[in-house]
């Protein structure tokens, strides 16, 4: 069985890769160089794909800076030091317009070429910073579209999008990753690292990661 796994280089996607391997999938890891300010995550993705036994790892280059309107792809400050209440008030400026729709479309194209029946993505509907493209109803709608839009879908090879983390807290994800042997020390989560790649420790992603490890009672080897 083949599966395309979206691999950002963060702890969620690394846990998804490990989950897919445990399910018996041959995992084809797909990352994106999309003009993100935290491009260092691609180095983490490369290390993870090799260390965790991906069948192959490809990086698709697209430039979402041509649209901007996100702190990750535009000259906009990344929010820092926010509590959970502030994170959940509205959709944050770190949301990249239609990013998961774009990423899943690329994954769908590769899955069709590979004749893979699965895509694995680390979206999460709990500790997710309010991103609309991490919700279960979005994934369900995309899966329906995928099976209508492809030659393989029309010919009967149904595609399933797996979201093993969608109802887990960040602490639960850390616990699952620990159980699966994810090398968390190779992962990178920060939206605004310094020039050496050191995490800022104060962006939403850093704070949610720290919260997850603390609540799971696990030491973050990348901290």
N, C-alpha and C positions, 0 to 999 in steps of 0.2 A: 504494500500500500504506500502510495506517495502522498505527501502533504507539503504545501507551501506554507512556511511559517514566517510571518513578519517579524523581523529581528531588529529592534532599534539599538540594542546595546544596553538597555536598562534591565532592572531586575524582573519586571513583569514579562517582557518578551523572552528573557532567558528562561524563566520558569515555564513559559509556554513551550519552548523548544524541548526542555527536559520532559515535560508532560507528553508531548507528541512522540518522543522517542520511546517513552514507557508504554504508550499505546500501540507500539509496533510499527509506526510510520517510518518510512525513509523520508527524512526531512530535508527539504530544499529551502534554505534560508534566504530571505529577500530583505535587503535594507535600502534606504533611500538617502541619497545626497541631494537634498532639496533646497539648499541655501540656508540651512539652519545655523544659527549662531553657535550652537553647541555641536558643531560638526565632529568634535572629538569622539562623540558617541559611536561613530563609524569604526574607529579603531577598536573600541570595545566589542562591537558586533563581530568584527573579523576574528578577534581573539576567542570569543564565545563559540562561534561557528566551528572553529578548528578544535577547540578543547572539548566541545560537547558532541562531536561526531555527526555534524550535518553532512549530508551527501555532497552538497556543494553550497556555495554562498555567492550571491550576486548582489551588486550594488547598482541600482537604477538611478541615473542622474537626471533630475528634473529641477527646474529653478522656479520655486514658488515666490521668490523675491520679486518677480515681475508683477505680482499682485500685491504683495506686502500685506499690510493691515494686521500684522501680528507681531508681538514682541520677539518672536523667534525668527522672523524673516524680514524685519523692517527696523528702522532706527527708532525703536520705541523701548523704553525702559522696562525691564522685567520686574514685576512686583516682588517685593521682599518683605519678610517679617509678618506675613498675614496669618491670623488665626483661622481655625476651621470655619467659623461663622462668616468671616470676610470672604473666604474662598468660595462659599456656597451662595453668596448673594446674587451673583449674576455670572454670565459666561465670561471668563477671564481673557485678558488681552493676549495671553499665551496661546489661546485657541488659534489654530491655523485654518483659515477657511477651506472647508471641504477636504481636509487632509486625509481622513480615513477613507472617504469615498474614492479619492484618487489612488491611495495606496492599495485598497482592495481591488480596484480596477486593474492595476498592474499585476497584482497577485492572481487575479482571475485569468488574465491573458497567459501568464506563465503556467498556471495550473492546466489550462486547456492544451497548451503545447505538450506538457508532460503527461497528459491524460491522468492527472491527479484528481482524486475525488474529494479532496479536503483542503481547506485553508484554515490556518490557526492564527488567531490574533489575540493580543493581550488586553483587550478593552475591559474596563471595569466600571460598574455602575454605582459603586459605593464611594471609595476614596478616589474620585476621578476629576476633581477640580471643576465640575460643571460642564464638561465638554458634551455637546449634543450628539456627536458621532461615536459615543461610547455606550449609548443606550441599547437595551435588548431589541426594542422595536426597530431601530435603525438596522441592526444586523439581520433581523428577520426579513425586512424589506429588501435589503441588498441580496440576500440569498435567493429570494424569489426572483428578483430581476436577473441575477446571474444565470439561473437555470432557464430563463426565457431568452437570454441574449446571446448564448453561445451555441456553436455547432454541436459540441459534446452534450450540452444540456438537451438540445432538441432531439439528438440521437439516443438519448436515454441514460447517459452517464451523469447522474445527478451529483451536483456539488453540494457539500455541506461545509458551512463555516462554523468552526469550533471556537468557543469562547470560554475556556475552562476557568477563567478568573472572574467572570462577569459579576458574580454575586458574592465574591470574597472581599473581606476587608484587607487592607494592606498588611496587617499582622498575619492574617490567614495565608496571604500570598507568600510571606516570608517563611511561614511554617511549612507550606507545601514545597517551596523551593529548597528548604533545608532537607526535607524528607527525600526529595529527588536528587540531592547532591549538586545543586546548582552552585557553581563557583562565583559567589557573589562578589568576591574581590576583583573579578574581571569586569564587572558591570559599571555603567556610568549613568547617572540619573539627572544631573544638574542642568538647568536651563541656561545658566550664565556662569560657566567656569572661567577661571583666570587663564592667562596665556599659557600656563603650564598644564592646564587641564584640571586644576584643583577645584573641587566643588565650592560654590559660594556658601552653602549651608543655610541660606535664608530664602531662596525661591520656593514656590509652592511644592515643586517636585522634591527638593531636598528635605523640606519639612515633613512631607507625607512619608518619604522614605524613612527618615529618622523616627517618626511616630510608629511606623510599622515594625521596625526592628525592636524598638523599646517595648512595645506592647507584646511582641512575640517572645521577649526575653532572650533575644539573640544578638550577639555583638556583630555589628556591621564591619566586615573586614576592609571595606573601601573607605571607611570614615577617617 
